[in-house]
């Protein structure tokens, strides 16, 4: 019995000296990083609703505000994001005979990420996501719902690449 208590005491001493960083969001932000900034992401695609730039930019800010303890600054954050919406397109995906049964709405975003604390994590990358919908549906009627899902997935991809270091 004394042996077991001894081993438990040793284990507790060992574990008390260890520091584990974790978060429920999966983000692993260096403690030296205090701020982030997000420049407006203009829509450079030929199509797309006029609100897509604002919706995307605000969603990216909201993700970092809700999933990290970082402070949003107008420019020059320890982490900074800039870029544009480079593609907004719809195309048929399931064709039966001469008509499309399903269409696909695709959005691509170009992102330039800079980390002032650890420049090895900097990246420039394009992220694409899509949602399929029934070709009989009017895109303007379901576009907001599709975009909500697409933008959420894009933001998750960007967040994961920027701060999730598995």
C-alpha positions in Angstrom: 0.0 0.0 0.0 2.9 2.4 0.8 4.4 1.6 -2.6 1.2 2.7 -4.4 1.0 5.9 -2.4 4.6 6.6 -3.2 4.0 6.1 -6.9 0.9 8.3 -6.9 2.8 11.0 -5.1 5.7 10.9 -7.7 3.1 10.9 -10.5 1.3 14.0 -9.0 4.6 15.8 -8.6 5.6 15.1 -12.2 2.2 16.2 -13.5 2.1 19.4 -11.5 5.3 20.5 -13.3 3.7 20.0 -16.7 1.8 22.7 -18.5 -0.8 21.7 -21.0 -2.4 24.3 -23.4 -5.8 23.3 -24.6 -9.0 24.9 -25.7 -12.5 23.6 -26.5 -12.3 25.3 -29.9 -9.3 23.4 -30.9 -7.3 26.6 -31.3 -3.7 26.6 -30.1 -2.7 30.3 -30.0 0.7 31.2 -28.7 0.3 33.1 -25.4 2.4 35.9 -26.9 -0.3 36.6 -29.5 -2.7 39.2 -28.1 -4.4 40.8 -31.1 -5.7 40.0 -34.6 -6.9 42.1 -37.5 -9.0 41.4 -40.5 -9.0 43.6 -43.6 -12.2 43.8 -45.7 -12.4 40.9 -48.2 -13.7 42.5 -51.4 -15.6 40.4 -53.9 -13.5 40.1 -57.0 -15.6 37.4 -58.5 -17.9 38.4 -61.4 -21.0 37.1 -59.6 -22.3 37.0 -56.1 -24.6 39.0 -53.9 -23.5 42.5 -52.9 -23.4 41.5 -49.2 -21.0 38.6 -49.5 -17.9 40.6 -48.8 -19.3 42.1 -45.6 -20.8 38.8 -44.5 -17.6 36.9 -44.9 -15.4 39.6 -43.3 -17.6 39.8 -40.2 -17.9 36.0 -39.9 -14.1 35.7 -39.9 -13.9 38.3 -37.1 -16.7 36.7 -35.1 -15.0 33.3 -35.3 -11.8 34.6 -33.7 -13.7 36.7 -31.2 -15.8 33.7 -30.1 -13.1 31.0 -30.2 -10.1 32.8 -28.9 -9.2 35.4 -26.3 -7.6 37.6 -28.9 -8.5 41.3 -29.2 -9.7 42.6 -32.5 -7.7 45.7 -33.8 -8.3 47.7 -36.9 -4.8 46.9 -38.4 -1.5 45.5 -37.5 -2.7 42.7 -35.3 -0.3 40.0 -34.2 -2.3 37.7 -36.5 -3.6 39.4 -39.6 -5.9 38.3 -42.4 -6.4 39.9 -45.8 -7.6 38.7 -49.1 -10.6 38.5 -51.4 -13.5 36.5 -52.6 -12.0 35.2 -55.9 -14.8 33.0 -57.2 -18.6 32.7 -56.9 -20.0 30.3 -59.4 -22.8 27.9 -60.0 -22.7 24.9 -62.3 -24.6 21.7 -63.0 -23.4 18.5 -61.3 -25.9 15.8 -61.9 -27.2 15.7 -65.5 -29.9 13.4 -66.7 -30.5 13.6 -70.4 -30.2 17.2 -71.4 -31.2 18.7 -68.1 -29.3 19.2 -64.8 -30.9 17.6 -61.7 -28.5 19.3 -59.3 -26.4 22.4 -59.3 -23.4 23.4 -57.3 -22.7 26.8 -55.8 -19.0 27.2 -55.2 -17.2 30.1 -53.3 -13.5 30.5 -53.3 -11.6 32.8 -51.0 -8.0 33.9 -51.3 -6.4 34.5 -47.9 -3.0 36.0 -46.9 -2.3 35.2 -43.2 0.5 36.8 -41.3 1.7 35.9 -37.8 4.0 38.5 -36.3 5.0 36.2 -33.5 5.8 33.1 -35.5 6.4 34.0 -39.2 6.8 30.2 -40.0 3.0 30.0 -39.7 2.4 32.6 -42.4 0.5 31.4 -45.5 -1.1 32.5 -48.7 -3.8 30.1 -49.8 -7.1 29.7 -51.6 -10.0 28.0 -49.8 -13.0 26.6 -51.7 -16.3 25.2 -50.5 -19.5 24.3 -52.2 -23.1 23.3 -51.6 -25.3 21.3 -54.0 -28.9 22.3 -54.6 -31.9 21.1 -56.6 -31.8 22.6 -60.1 -35.5 23.4 -59.9 -34.9 25.7 -57.0 -34.4 29.4 -57.7 -30.9 30.3 -56.6 -31.8 33.8 -55.4 -34.4 32.2 -53.1 -32.0 29.7 -51.4 -28.7 31.6 -51.9 -28.6 33.1 -48.3 -29.0 29.6 -46.8 -26.4 28.1 -49.0 -24.0 30.9 -48.4 -24.4 30.7 -44.7 -23.2 27.0 -44.8 -20.4 27.7 -47.3 -19.1 30.7 -45.4 -19.1 28.8 -42.1 -17.1 26.0 -43.7 -14.6 28.4 -45.2 -14.1 30.2 -41.9 -13.6 26.9 -40.1 -10.9 25.9 -42.7 -9.1 29.3 -42.4 -9.3 29.2 -38.6 -7.9 25.6 -38.5 -5.0 26.4 -40.8 -4.2 29.6 -38.9 -4.4 28.5 -35.3 -5.0 24.7 -34.9 -1.6 23.0 -34.7 -2.2 19.3 -34.3 
